[in-house]
Amino acid sequence: MDLKTQWYLIESEHDYQQAINRYQAIKQAKKGSEDHKEKLLLAHLISEYDKVHSTLPQVDPIELIKIRMKEFGYKPSDLAEIYGDKGTVSKVLNYKQALSLTMIRKFSELLKIPSEALIKEYDLKVQKA
């Protein structure tokens, strides 16, 4: 018989790490599956813990995205899968194109970053002619 972990509110850093590790293990779960339901629950629990216990670093939105990608174990291709355009994601992560409203919405949800943190202004790298 498969023993499932019962999840409760995350109250410690240890619980938080366990939740992150389990989320990483099931992040590709098929929609409608038990693992998918568990993934959604973990995303909610992790997000709630982050709201109370985490202070987002004072960095520009792109660096914040990169930090959260690292924390969740995501690659640029994972963001491109959510957004739908690998080239645009690459340009954004390299400061060559600004975040769009659609990107802000999708990345905010995926990376559990408040959208307010992603709408801050930041400088793009200017290409020389």
PEDAMO-V911698 format. One record per backbone hydrogen bond with DSSP energy under -1.0 kcal/mol. NH is the residue of the N-H (numbers start at 1). CO is the residue of the C=O. E is the energy in kcal/mol with one decimal. If there is no record, write none. Layout:
BEGIN
nh/co/e
NH/CO/E
NH/CO/E
END
This chain:
BEGIN
nh/co/e
16/12/-2.3
17/13/-2.5
18/14/-2.2
19/15/-2.4
20/16/-2.6
21/17/-2.7
22/18/-2.4
23/19/-2.6
24/20/-2.5
25/21/-1.7
26/22/-1.4
29/26/-2.1
33/30/-2.1
37/33/-2.1
38/34/-2.3
39/35/-2.7
40/36/-2.3
41/37/-2.0
42/38/-2.8
43/39/-2.6
44/40/-1.9
45/41/-2.7
46/42/-3.1
47/43/-2.2
48/44/-2.6
49/45/-2.2
50/46/-2.7
51/47/-2.2
52/48/-1.3
53/49/-3.1
54/50/-2.1
59/57/-2.0
64/60/-2.2
65/61/-2.3
66/62/-2.4
67/63/-2.5
68/64/-2.4
69/65/-2.6
70/66/-2.1
71/67/-2.3
72/68/-2.4
74/69/-2.8
78/75/-1.2
79/75/-1.3
80/76/-2.5
81/77/-1.9
82/78/-1.5
83/79/-2.9
84/80/-3.8
89/85/-2.0
90/86/-2.3
91/87/-2.2
92/88/-2.5
93/89/-2.7
94/90/-1.2
95/92/-1.9
96/91/-3.2
104/100/-2.5
105/101/-2.3
106/102/-2.6
107/103/-3.4
108/104/-2.1
109/105/-1.7
110/106/-2.6
111/107/-2.9
113/108/-1.4
117/114/-1.6
119/115/-1.1
125/95/-3.3
END
